[in-house]
């Protein structure tokens, strides 16, 4: 019985940690989505760092016909360059201008989440 209780408590702790992580990523994504100006009505925009080398840009909006449209861009930062994939398409190298823009956005993102989200830690 003691082993079962210990396993249950451990599982609950892992679930709470996973939920906390998901909530922090959602909040980071929301802050990141605001980096590029006001978000139009009926739009949702997110920009966040998924792990040490992956950046995600996601947008959702309702088009003129009332249909939900989405666009997701995944950036994979590697030592030899940055690759990007959009909406499940194959990865392609980004040009120098886009790499600079991503670098600037990542820098601003890190500053904003540090001051707006993690400043209290």
N, CA, C and O atoms as a GROMACS GRO file, in nm:
protein
  484
    1UNK      N    1   0.082  -0.119   0.000
    1UNK     CA    2   0.000   0.000   0.000
    1UNK      C    3   0.087   0.126   0.000
    1UNK      O    4   0.056   0.224  -0.068
    2UNK      N    5   0.195   0.121   0.076
    2UNK     CA    6   0.285   0.235   0.086
    2UNK      C    7   0.347   0.266  -0.051
    2UNK      O    8   0.358   0.383  -0.089
    3UNK      N    9   0.388   0.163  -0.124
    3UNK     CA   10   0.446   0.180  -0.259
    3UNK      C   11   0.344   0.242  -0.353
    3UNK      O   12   0.378   0.331  -0.432
    4UNK      N   13   0.222   0.196  -0.346
    4UNK     CA   14   0.115   0.248  -0.432
    4UNK      C   15   0.089   0.395  -0.403
    4UNK      O   16   0.074   0.475  -0.496
    5UNK      N   17   0.084   0.431  -0.277
    5UNK     CA   18   0.063   0.571  -0.238
    5UNK      C   19   0.180   0.658  -0.285
    5UNK      O   20   0.159   0.769  -0.335
    6UNK      N   21   0.300   0.609  -0.270
    6UNK     CA   22   0.419   0.683  -0.314
    6UNK      C   23   0.416   0.705  -0.465
    6UNK      O   24   0.448   0.813  -0.514
    7UNK      N   25   0.378   0.602  -0.538
    7UNK     CA   26   0.369   0.614  -0.685
    7UNK      C   27   0.261   0.715  -0.723
    7UNK      O   28   0.281   0.795  -0.814
    8UNK      N   29   0.148   0.712  -0.655
    8UNK     CA   30   0.038   0.806  -0.682
    8UNK      C   31   0.083   0.949  -0.656
    8UNK      O   32   0.056   1.037  -0.738
    9UNK      N   33   0.149   0.974  -0.546
    9UNK     CA   34   0.197   1.108  -0.512
    9UNK      C   35   0.299   1.154  -0.616
    9UNK      O   36   0.297   1.269  -0.658
   10UNK      N   37   0.387   1.066  -0.657
   10UNK     CA   38   0.486   1.099  -0.758
   10UNK      C   39   0.420   1.134  -0.891
   10UNK      O   40   0.460   1.229  -0.958
   11UNK      N   41   0.319   1.057  -0.929
   11UNK     CA   42   0.245   1.084  -1.053
   11UNK      C   43   0.178   1.220  -1.047
   11UNK      O   44   0.183   1.296  -1.144
   12UNK      N   45   0.114   1.251  -0.936
   12UNK     CA   46   0.047   1.380  -0.919
   12UNK      C   47   0.147   1.494  -0.929
   12UNK      O   48   0.117   1.598  -0.989
   13UNK      N   49   0.264   1.479  -0.872
   13UNK     CA   50   0.368   1.582  -0.878
   13UNK      C   51   0.411   1.603  -1.023
   13UNK      O   52   0.426   1.717  -1.067
   14UNK      N   53   0.432   1.495  -1.096
   14UNK     CA   54   0.470   1.506  -1.237
   14UNK      C   55   0.361   1.573  -1.320
   14UNK      O   56   0.390   1.653  -1.408
   15UNK      N   57   0.236   1.540  -1.291
   15UNK     CA   58   0.124   1.602  -1.362
   15UNK      C   59   0.118   1.752  -1.334
   15UNK      O   60   0.095   1.832  -1.425
   16UNK      N   61   0.140   1.791  -1.208
   16UNK     CA   62   0.140   1.934  -1.172
   16UNK      C   63   0.255   2.006  -1.241
   16UNK      O   64   0.238   2.118  -1.289
   17UNK      N   65   0.372   1.944  -1.245
   17UNK     CA   66   0.487   2.006  -1.312
   17UNK      C   67   0.461   2.022  -1.461
   17UNK      O   68   0.495   2.125  -1.519
   18UNK      N   69   0.403   1.921  -1.524
   18UNK     CA   70   0.371   1.928  -1.667
   18UNK      C   71   0.269   2.037  -1.694
   18UNK      O   72   0.280   2.110  -1.792
   19UNK      N   73   0.168   2.048  -1.608
   19UNK     CA   74   0.066   2.152  -1.625
   19UNK      C   75   0.127   2.290  -1.606
   19UNK      O   76   0.094   2.383  -1.681
   20UNK      N   77   0.214   2.306  -1.509
   20UNK     CA   78   0.282   2.433  -1.487
   20UNK      C   79   0.365   2.470  -1.610
   20UNK      O   80   0.362   2.584  -1.656
   21UNK      N   81   0.440   2.373  -1.663
   21UNK     CA   82   0.521   2.397  -1.783
   21UNK      C   83   0.433   2.442  -1.900
   21UNK      O   84   0.466   2.538  -1.969
   22UNK      N   85   0.321   2.373  -1.922
   22UNK     CA   86   0.230   2.410  -2.032
   22UNK      C   87   0.175   2.551  -2.013
   22UNK      O   88   0.165   2.628  -2.109
   23UNK      N   89   0.140   2.585  -1.890
   23UNK     CA   90   0.087   2.719  -1.863
   23UNK      C   91   0.193   2.826  -1.885
   23UNK      O   92   0.163   2.933  -1.938
   24UNK      N   93   0.317   2.799  -1.846
   24UNK     CA   94   0.424   2.896  -1.869
   24UNK      C   95   0.450   2.915  -2.018
   24UNK      O   96   0.468   3.028  -2.064
   25UNK      N   97   0.452   2.806  -2.094
   25UNK     CA   98   0.472   2.817  -2.239
   25UNK      C   99   0.359   2.896  -2.303
   25UNK      O  100   0.383   2.980  -2.390
   26UNK      N  101   0.234   2.871  -2.260
   26UNK     CA  102   0.120   2.947  -2.314
   26UNK      C  103   0.136   3.097  -2.286
   26UNK      O  104   0.111   3.180  -2.373
   27UNK      N  105   0.178   3.129  -2.165
   27UNK     CA  106   0.195   3.269  -2.130
   27UNK      C  107   0.311   3.331  -2.208
   27UNK      O  108   0.301   3.444  -2.257
   28UNK      N  109   0.421   3.258  -2.220
   28UNK     CA  110   0.534   3.306  -2.301
   28UNK      C  111   0.489   3.330  -2.446
   28UNK      O  112   0.525   3.430  -2.507
   29UNK      N  113   0.411   3.237  -2.499
   29UNK     CA  114   0.364   3.248  -2.638
   29UNK      C  115   0.278   3.371  -2.657
   29UNK      O  116   0.287   3.438  -2.760
   30UNK      N  117   0.195   3.400  -2.560
   30UNK     CA  118   0.110   3.518  -2.567
   30UNK      C  119   0.194   3.646  -2.566
   30UNK      O  120   0.171   3.736  -2.646
   31UNK      N  121   0.291   3.652  -2.476
   31UNK     CA  122   0.381   3.767  -2.473
   31UNK      C  123   0.455   3.779  -2.605
   31UNK      O  124   0.464   3.888  -2.661
   32UNK      N  125   0.507   3.669  -2.655
   32UNK     CA  126   0.580   3.668  -2.782
   32UNK      C  127   0.494   3.714  -2.899
   32UNK      O  128   0.543   3.781  -2.989
   33UNK      N  129   0.367   3.678  -2.898
   33UNK     CA  130   0.276   3.717  -3.005
   33UNK      C  131   0.252   3.867  -3.011
   33UNK      O  132   0.214   3.919  -3.116
   34UNK      N  133   0.274   3.936  -2.901
   34UNK     CA  134   0.254   4.080  -2.896
   34UNK      C  135   0.375   4.159  -2.945
   34UNK      O  136   0.367   4.281  -2.958
   35UNK      N  137   0.485   4.091  -2.973
   35UNK     CA  138   0.607   4.160  -3.016
   35UNK      C  139   0.592   4.229  -3.151
   35UNK      O  140   0.666   4.323  -3.181
   36UNK      N  141   0.499   4.184  -3.231
   36UNK     CA  142   0.490   4.229  -3.369
   36UNK      C  143   0.374   4.326  -3.391
   36UNK      O  144   0.321   4.337  -3.502
   37UNK      N  145   0.337   4.394  -3.285
   37UNK     CA  146   0.231   4.494  -3.297
   37UNK      C  147   0.098   4.443  -3.249
   37UNK      O  148   0.086   4.328  -3.204
   38UNK      N  149  -0.004   4.530  -3.258
   38UNK     CA  150  -0.137   4.493  -3.210
   38UNK      C  151  -0.192   4.370  -3.284
   38UNK      O  152  -0.170   4.353  -3.404
   39UNK      N  153  -0.262   4.288  -3.211
   39UNK     CA  154  -0.322   4.167  -3.270
   39UNK      C  155  -0.463   4.205  -3.313
   39UNK      O  156  -0.545   4.246  -3.230
   40UNK      N  157  -0.493   4.190  -3.442
   40UNK     CA  158  -0.627   4.228  -3.491
   40UNK      C  159  -0.738   4.145  -3.427
   40UNK      O  160  -0.715   4.035  -3.376
   41UNK      N  161  -0.857   4.199  -3.431
   41UNK     CA  162  -0.974   4.129  -3.380
   41UNK      C  163  -0.987   3.995  -3.454
   41UNK      O  164  -0.957   3.985  -3.573
   42UNK      N  165  -1.032   3.895  -3.384
   42UNK     CA  166  -1.050   3.758  -3.438
   42UNK      C  167  -0.919   3.694  -3.481
   42UNK      O  168  -0.918   3.603  -3.564
   43UNK      N  169  -0.808   3.740  -3.424
   43UNK     CA  170  -0.677   3.681  -3.450
   43UNK      C  171  -0.620   3.626  -3.319
   43UNK      O  172  -0.651   3.676  -3.210
   44UNK      N  173  -0.538   3.526  -3.331
   44UNK     CA  174  -0.456   3.478  -3.220
   44UNK      C  175  -0.316   3.461  -3.275
   44UNK      O  176  -0.297   3.399  -3.379
   45UNK      N  177  -0.221   3.516  -3.206
   45UNK     CA  178  -0.081   3.510  -3.253
   45UNK      C  179   0.006   3.464  -3.137
   45UNK      O  180  -0.008   3.511  -3.024
   46UNK      N  181   0.096   3.371  -3.166
   46UNK     CA  182   0.188   3.320  -3.065
   46UNK      C  183   0.328   3.311  -3.123
   46UNK      O  184   0.346   3.276  -3.240
   47UNK      N  185   0.425   3.342  -3.042
   47UNK     CA  186   0.566   3.326  -3.079
   47UNK      C  187   0.637   3.282  -2.953
   47UNK      O  188   0.629   3.349  -2.850
   48UNK      N  189   0.708   3.169  -2.961
   48UNK     CA  190   0.772   3.118  -2.840
   48UNK      C  191   0.888   3.024  -2.873
   48UNK      O  192   0.902   2.974  -2.984
   49UNK      N  193   0.970   3.005  -2.772
   49UNK     CA  194   1.084   2.915  -2.780
   49UNK      C  195   1.041   2.780  -2.723
   49UNK      O  196   1.010   2.769  -2.605
   50UNK      N  197   1.039   2.679  -2.806
   50UNK     CA  198   0.994   2.546  -2.764
   50UNK      C  199   1.104   2.473  -2.687
   50UNK      O  200   1.077   2.409  -2.585
   51UNK      N  201   1.226   2.482  -2.736
   51UNK     CA  202   1.340   2.422  -2.668
   51UNK      C  203   1.464   2.503  -2.706
   51UNK      O  204   1.452   2.612  -2.762
   52UNK      N  205   1.581   2.452  -2.677
   52UNK     CA  206   1.703   2.532  -2.695
   52UNK      C  207   1.731   2.572  -2.839
   52UNK      O  208   1.812   2.662  -2.862
   53UNK      N  209   1.668   2.510  -2.936
   53UNK     CA  210   1.696   2.548  -3.075
   53UNK      C  211   1.572   2.562  -3.164
   53UNK      O  212   1.586   2.582  -3.285
   54UNK      N  213   1.452   2.553  -3.107
   54UNK     CA  214   1.331   2.557  -3.187
   54UNK      C  215   1.243   2.675  -3.148
   54UNK      O  216   1.209   2.693  -3.031
   55UNK      N  217   1.206   2.755  -3.247
   55UNK     CA  218   1.116   2.869  -3.229
   55UNK      C  219   0.989   2.844  -3.310
   55UNK      O  220   0.995   2.794  -3.422
   56UNK      N  221   0.876   2.881  -3.252
   56UNK     CA  222   0.746   2.860  -3.317
   56UNK      C  223   0.675   2.994  -3.332
   56UNK      O  224   0.668   3.073  -3.238
   57UNK      N  225   0.622   3.017  -3.452
   57UNK     CA  226   0.535   3.131  -3.480
   57UNK      C  227   0.402   3.069  -3.525
   57UNK      O  228   0.398   2.991  -3.620
   58UNK      N  229   0.294   3.104  -3.457
   58UNK     CA  230   0.164   3.047  -3.491
   58UNK      C  231   0.061   3.160  -3.496
   58UNK      O  232   0.057   3.246  -3.408
   59UNK      N  233  -0.021   3.158  -3.600
   59UNK     CA  234  -0.128   3.256  -3.611
   59UNK      C  235  -0.256   3.187  -3.650
   59UNK      O  236  -0.256   3.094  -3.730
   60UNK      N  237  -0.367   3.233  -3.593
   60UNK     CA  238  -0.501   3.188  -3.630
   60UNK      C  239  -0.587   3.311  -3.651
   60UNK      O  240  -0.574   3.410  -3.578
   61UNK      N  241  -0.674   3.304  -3.750
   61UNK     CA  242  -0.765   3.415  -3.774
   61UNK      C  243  -0.889   3.363  -3.845
   61UNK      O  244  -0.891   3.252  -3.898
   62UNK      N  245  -0.991   3.446  -3.844
   62UNK     CA  246  -1.115   3.412  -3.913
   62UNK      C  247  -1.118   3.494  -4.041
   62UNK      O  248  -1.109   3.617  -4.037
   63UNK      N  249  -1.130   3.425  -4.153
   63UNK     CA  250  -1.129   3.496  -4.282
   63UNK      C  251  -1.266   3.556  -4.313
   63UNK      O  252  -1.359   3.545  -4.232
   64UNK      N  253  -1.278   3.619  -4.427
   64UNK     CA  254  -1.401   3.685  -4.468
   64UNK      C  255  -1.521   3.593  -4.478
   64UNK      O  256  -1.635   3.638  -4.470
   65UNK      N  257  -1.497   3.464  -4.496
   65UNK     CA  258  -1.606   3.366  -4.506
   65UNK      C  259  -1.642   3.305  -4.370
   65UNK      O  260  -1.731   3.220  -4.361
   66UNK      N  261  -1.574   3.349  -4.265
   66UNK     CA  262  -1.601   3.296  -4.132
   66UNK      C  263  -1.526   3.168  -4.101
   66UNK      O  264  -1.552   3.104  -3.999
   67UNK      N  265  -1.434   3.129  -4.189
   67UNK     CA  266  -1.356   3.007  -4.167
   67UNK      C  267  -1.229   3.038  -4.088
   67UNK      O  268  -1.168   3.143  -4.107
   68UNK      N  269  -1.190   2.946  -4.002
   68UNK     CA  270  -1.068   2.962  -3.925
   68UNK      C  271  -0.949   2.925  -4.014
   68UNK      O  272  -0.946   2.818  -4.074
   69UNK      N  273  -0.852   3.014  -4.021
   69UNK     CA  274  -0.729   2.992  -4.097
   69UNK      C  275  -0.614   2.986  -3.997
   69UNK      O  276  -0.616   3.053  -3.894
   70UNK      N  277  -0.514   2.904  -4.027
   70UNK     CA  278  -0.397   2.895  -3.940
   70UNK      C  279  -0.270   2.893  -4.023
   70UNK      O  280  -0.269   2.850  -4.138
   71UNK      N  281  -0.165   2.940  -3.962
   71UNK     CA  282  -0.032   2.931  -4.022
   71UNK      C  283   0.066   2.909  -3.908
   71UNK      O  284   0.070   2.985  -3.812
   72UNK      N  285   0.145   2.803  -3.920
   72UNK     CA  286   0.245   2.771  -3.820
   72UNK      C  287   0.381   2.762  -3.888
   72UNK      O  288   0.399   2.691  -3.986
   73UNK      N  289   0.476   2.836  -3.833
   73UNK     CA  290   0.613   2.835  -3.884
   73UNK      C  291   0.703   2.786  -3.772
   73UNK      O  292   0.698   2.834  -3.659
   74UNK      N  293   0.786   2.690  -3.806
   74UNK     CA  294   0.880   2.631  -3.709
   74UNK      C  295   1.021   2.662  -3.757
   74UNK      O  296   1.058   2.629  -3.870
   75UNK      N  297   1.100   2.727  -3.671
   75UNK     CA  298   1.238   2.759  -3.703
   75UNK      C  299   1.329   2.666  -3.624
   75UNK      O  300   1.314   2.651  -3.503
   76UNK      N  301   1.422   2.604  -3.692
   76UNK     CA  302   1.519   2.515  -3.631
   76UNK      C  303   1.656   2.581  -3.644
   76UNK      O  304   1.714   2.586  -3.753
   77UNK      N  305   1.709   2.630  -3.532
   77UNK     CA  306   1.836   2.702  -3.531
   77UNK      C  307   1.948   2.600  -3.514
   77UNK      O  308   1.955   2.530  -3.414
   78UNK      N  309   2.035   2.595  -3.614
   78UNK     CA  310   2.146   2.500  -3.613
   78UNK      C  311   2.278   2.575  -3.625
   78UNK      O  312   2.280   2.691  -3.665
   79UNK      N  313   2.388   2.510  -3.593
   79UNK     CA  314   2.518   2.578  -3.603
   79UNK      C  315   2.551   2.627  -3.744
   79UNK      O  316   2.622   2.726  -3.762
   80UNK      N  317   2.499   2.558  -3.845
   80UNK     CA  318   2.531   2.595  -3.983
   80UNK      C  319   2.420   2.677  -4.051
   80UNK      O  320   2.425   2.698  -4.172
   81UNK      N  321   2.320   2.723  -3.975
   81UNK     CA  322   2.215   2.806  -4.033
   81UNK      C  323   2.080   2.779  -3.968
   81UNK      O  324   2.068   2.699  -3.876
   82UNK      N  325   1.980   2.848  -4.020
   82UNK     CA  326   1.845   2.835  -3.967
   82UNK      C  327   1.756   2.775  -4.074
   82UNK      O  328   1.754   2.821  -4.189
   83UNK      N  329   1.682   2.673  -4.035
   83UNK     CA  330   1.587   2.610  -4.125
   83UNK      C  331   1.446   2.647  -4.080
   83UNK      O  332   1.420   2.669  -3.961
   84UNK      N  333   1.356   2.652  -4.177
   84UNK     CA  334   1.217   2.687  -4.145
   84UNK      C  335   1.124   2.593  -4.220
   84UNK      O  336   1.148   2.557  -4.334
   85UNK      N  337   1.016   2.556  -4.151
   85UNK     CA  338   0.910   2.475  -4.213
   85UNK      C  339   0.778   2.543  -4.181
   85UNK      O  340   0.754   2.586  -4.068
   86UNK      N  341   0.691   2.554  -4.281
   86UNK     CA  342   0.560   2.612  -4.260
   86UNK      C  343   0.452   2.511  -4.292
   86UNK      O  344   0.452   2.447  -4.397
   87UNK      N  345   0.359   2.498  -4.197
   87UNK     CA  346   0.240   2.415  -4.216
   87UNK      C  347   0.271   2.277  -4.271
   87UNK      O  348   0.205   2.230  -4.364
   88UNK      N  349   0.372   2.212  -4.213
   88UNK     CA  350   0.403   2.075  -4.250
   88UNK      C  351   0.485   2.057  -4.376
   88UNK      O  352   0.514   1.944  -4.416
   89UNK      N  353   0.524   2.166  -4.440
   89UNK     CA  354   0.608   2.158  -4.560
   89UNK      C  355   0.752   2.124  -4.519
   89UNK      O  356   0.788   2.137  -4.402
   90UNK      N  357   0.834   2.080  -4.615
   90UNK     CA  358   0.974   2.047  -4.583
   90UNK      C  359   1.052   2.172  -4.536
   90UNK      O  360   1.016   2.285  -4.570
   91UNK      N  361   1.156   2.148  -4.460
   91UNK     CA  362   1.241   2.256  -4.414
   91UNK      C  363   1.316   2.320  -4.531
   91UNK      O  364   1.356   2.253  -4.626
   92UNK      N  365   1.333   2.452  -4.520
   92UNK     CA  366   1.412   2.529  -4.616
   92UNK      C  367   1.501   2.624  -4.537
   92UNK      O  368   1.465   2.667  -4.428
   93UNK      N  369   1.617   2.657  -4.592
   93UNK     CA  370   1.705   2.755  -4.528
   93UNK      C  371   1.643   2.893  -4.538
   93UNK      O  372   1.582   2.928  -4.638
   94UNK      N  373   1.660   2.973  -4.431
   94UNK     CA  374   1.613   3.111  -4.436
   94UNK      C  375   1.726   3.199  -4.490
   94UNK      O  376   1.844   3.168  -4.474
   95UNK      N  377   1.687   3.310  -4.552
   95UNK     CA  378   1.789   3.402  -4.602
   95UNK      C  379   1.840   3.488  -4.486
   95UNK      O  380   1.788   3.481  -4.374
   96UNK      N  381   1.942   3.567  -4.513
   96UNK     CA  382   2.008   3.646  -4.410
   96UNK      C  383   1.913   3.746  -4.344
   96UNK      O  384   1.919   3.765  -4.223
   97UNK      N  385   1.826   3.810  -4.422
   97UNK     CA  386   1.732   3.906  -4.364
   97UNK      C  387   1.636   3.839  -4.266
   97UNK      O  388   1.611   3.891  -4.158
   98UNK      N  389   1.583   3.724  -4.305
   98UNK     CA  390   1.490   3.654  -4.216
   98UNK      C  391   1.562   3.604  -4.090
   98UNK      O  392   1.505   3.605  -3.981
   99UNK      N  393   1.687   3.562  -4.106
   99UNK     CA  394   1.766   3.519  -3.990
   99UNK      C  395   1.789   3.635  -3.894
   99UNK      O  396   1.779   3.618  -3.773
  100UNK      N  397   1.817   3.752  -3.948
  100UNK     CA  398   1.835   3.871  -3.863
  100UNK      C  399   1.704   3.906  -3.792
  100UNK      O  400   1.705   3.939  -3.673
  101UNK      N  401   1.593   3.900  -3.864
  101UNK     CA  402   1.463   3.930  -3.803
  101UNK      C  403   1.431   3.832  -3.690
  101UNK      O  404   1.382   3.872  -3.584
  102UNK      N  405   1.460   3.703  -3.712
  102UNK     CA  406   1.436   3.603  -3.608
  102UNK      C  407   1.525   3.630  -3.488
  102UNK      O  408   1.480   3.620  -3.373
  103UNK      N  409   1.649   3.664  -3.512
  103UNK     CA  410   1.742   3.695  -3.402
  103UNK      C  411   1.690   3.812  -3.320
  103UNK      O  412   1.691   3.807  -3.196
  104UNK      N  413   1.646   3.917  -3.387
  104UNK     CA  414   1.594   4.034  -3.317
  104UNK      C  415   1.467   3.999  -3.238
  104UNK      O  416   1.452   4.041  -3.123
  105UNK      N  417   1.379   3.922  -3.298
  105UNK     CA  418   1.255   3.881  -3.230
  105UNK      C  419   1.288   3.793  -3.109
  105UNK      O  420   1.226   3.808  -3.003
  106UNK      N  421   1.383   3.702  -3.123
  106UNK     CA  422   1.422   3.615  -3.012
  106UNK      C  423   1.481   3.697  -2.898
  106UNK      O  424   1.453   3.671  -2.781
  107UNK      N  425   1.562   3.795  -2.932
  107UNK     CA  426   1.622   3.881  -2.830
  107UNK      C  427   1.512   3.958  -2.755
  107UNK      O  428   1.513   3.962  -2.632
  108UNK      N  429   1.421   4.018  -2.828
  108UNK     CA  430   1.312   4.094  -2.767
  108UNK      C  431   1.222   4.002  -2.683
  108UNK      O  432   1.180   4.039  -2.574
  109UNK      N  433   1.195   3.884  -2.734
  109UNK     CA  434   1.113   3.786  -2.663
  109UNK      C  435   1.176   3.753  -2.528
  109UNK      O  436   1.108   3.755  -2.425
  110UNK      N  437   1.305   3.724  -2.528
  110UNK     CA  438   1.373   3.687  -2.403
  110UNK      C  439   1.370   3.802  -2.303
  110UNK      O  440   1.352   3.779  -2.183
  111UNK      N  441   1.387   3.925  -2.350
  111UNK     CA  442   1.378   4.040  -2.260
  111UNK      C  443   1.238   4.054  -2.202
  111UNK      O  444   1.223   4.076  -2.082
  112UNK      N  445   1.137   4.041  -2.287
  112UNK     CA  446   0.999   4.060  -2.242
  112UNK      C  447   0.956   3.951  -2.143
  112UNK      O  448   0.895   3.981  -2.041
  113UNK      N  449   0.987   3.825  -2.174
  113UNK     CA  450   0.941   3.721  -2.080
  113UNK      C  451   1.019   3.729  -1.949
  113UNK      O  452   0.966   3.695  -1.843
  114UNK      N  453   1.143   3.773  -1.957
  114UNK     CA  454   1.220   3.787  -1.832
  114UNK      C  455   1.158   3.894  -1.743
  114UNK      O  456   1.145   3.874  -1.622
  115UNK      N  457   1.121   4.008  -1.801
  115UNK     CA  458   1.067   4.117  -1.720
  115UNK      C  459   0.919   4.100  -1.688
  115UNK      O  460   0.875   4.139  -1.580
  116UNK      N  461   0.840   4.043  -1.779
  116UNK     CA  462   0.696   4.034  -1.759
  116UNK      C  463   0.650   3.905  -1.693
  116UNK      O  464   0.542   3.900  -1.634
  117UNK      N  465   0.730   3.801  -1.702
  117UNK     CA  466   0.686   3.672  -1.650
  117UNK      C  467   0.775   3.619  -1.538
  117UNK      O  468   0.726   3.572  -1.436
  118UNK      N  469   0.906   3.627  -1.557
  118UNK     CA  470   0.997   3.564  -1.462
  118UNK      C  471   1.068   3.664  -1.372
  118UNK      O  472   1.158   3.624  -1.298
  119UNK      N  473   1.031   3.789  -1.376
  119UNK     CA  474   1.096   3.891  -1.295
  119UNK      C  475   1.079   3.865  -1.146
  119UNK      O  476   1.165   3.903  -1.067
  120UNK      N  477   0.970   3.802  -1.108
  120UNK     CA  478   0.943   3.779  -0.966
  120UNK      C  479   1.026   3.666  -0.906
  120UNK      O  480   1.031   3.651  -0.784
  121UNK      N  481   1.091   3.587  -0.992
  121UNK     CA  482   1.166   3.471  -0.943
  121UNK      C  483   1.304   3.515  -0.895
  121UNK      O  484   1.382   3.432  -0.850
   0.00000   0.00000   0.00000
